[in-house]
Amino acid sequence: MASSQRVGALVLAGVALALSVLGVVLAATDSNPGGIAKDALALNGYPPKTVDMQLTISSNGSTSISADAKIDFQKQLMQISMDIPSALSSTPVQILITKSELYVGSQGLASLAGKPWISESLGTSPPFFGLSLEMTKPDIALISSYRRLLTQYSGDFTTYNFGRGMTLLPLASGQIEKPVTGSMNFSITTGKEGEVTAANVTFSSHVQSISVSTKILSYNQPVEITLPAPADVVTNQKLLINSLWNALPVAEILSPTNLFQPAGITVN
């Protein structure tokens, strides 16, 4: 039972942190497609139809989970595949996101929910179209509410770094009992054309550090995302998902009810 809960909680932490890179970093910008370039990820000014990304999630600089994330922007589907490490082995896990539903799939969930997949309805449709625009060419100049840090150059790639203070406020279903001050740093790496090639976001306080890095592997390559059969899914599992979520310290920073922005955060 405890093992299944840990798997479920880590899964949900992973998907929220992965999406925080897209929702926090890219949503801080505006799109401005254009330009001609020769780098491998060049989009020629057109929003991508698909994207394949590598995600690396860490907590307090030690625990690390790697995942592959694919998005089909035309079908408005996202899939995250990862292996959750344990003492003796690892557990394969899949997360699927549609316009209206979040699915979590793992054999470890069968003992907890009775079926290998659980789902819950999303209160807000994920901004698939908006994300495709932002990946094309984020307008760095419009990121004015964050402190501009060092800008790094490496060949055709430019990495823009930003940071600012933040305060974590008490959450109704989270673990914070009093406000905690900390910081949020993020970076965006762009290619010669200005397209996003990598991103990172890190939330830090005196007791907690959670970071997720995203590396773009390809744009506009075929991706195949298949939804689970209805017979394999236990639906309307918001209470179970919240219960699993609150078992992890990540509940202090991100809320499972809104996967595309941090919950309970104000910036200083």
Steps between C-alpha positions, in 0.01 A plus 500: 500500500776746599699409191200560273433835663862603452489405133181693443626807681829506315317463171281800567794703627683419179223605266433826684865593512545412135208717404620779725792551263259547211240691696723719717797563273330518161187674625723783621572585138317594184554350153656681207573244224750586231852462364688240305754260654684177439501334843344154538197626693424794269127564455521760221258723688216243511360355827592132537243227442675266744783511753706233677672604825727349762411597858722471807341558840698537823424580862756655733766431239499122548185312399480490122237370261541502123201498269408531135217736413324524165234749394276479194382860470253425220321227698556683831654200672803467727675185622769473769681167546734438792644235728455572872806359685465286810742308721525190279343593168300770321133541411397609148242778512308690233313828524258607228343843475213597271298819468290399799653200679813391686584126490762324714588142411710242688464137601574617853172689503295183449529403867397850604222581254405159356616587147833603346378850407337779699374831370352831601345788310708812452338824610676693223591384151879481454631781274630272223475765227656768717793274585566427133515874433735567789736222390533662159671815627443633852534876527768529768466879515146464640622317811509816709373381840808282565854611569720444196807298592797384295443435128717217365603435140619172347514486121145535363348467847418776748393437861307774680491478880242663728418499869291662769387449856177321587283421798319170539161567656294250704300259280161358587607144413878540521754470776597862564395634840664842465647705214845389386732733310719371220592559139412386151769493232439397143686495171406475134741381232425592140651395169625714213142565384378578848313172552503349849757220532514461881355645821548466874306615804604468865295583811712539816441575866710435810349151527412398145641517148311357203634526148401376157702528181356462153703425186330505160595187306303568183222703342252383233590130521216241505369419850245235591290554812226249583241547773431203732192287447207622714483158667851555640429840657353597836359847440427795729798433724562857618490403868746213449732720295491773765569242772802367312617850425495622861735218599786687332674829587428610142149582622657809657577642157264361237132414509365198306177688427682743272797336332603796290595753766639495853239515775530722805796699370539875509810672368685773687 
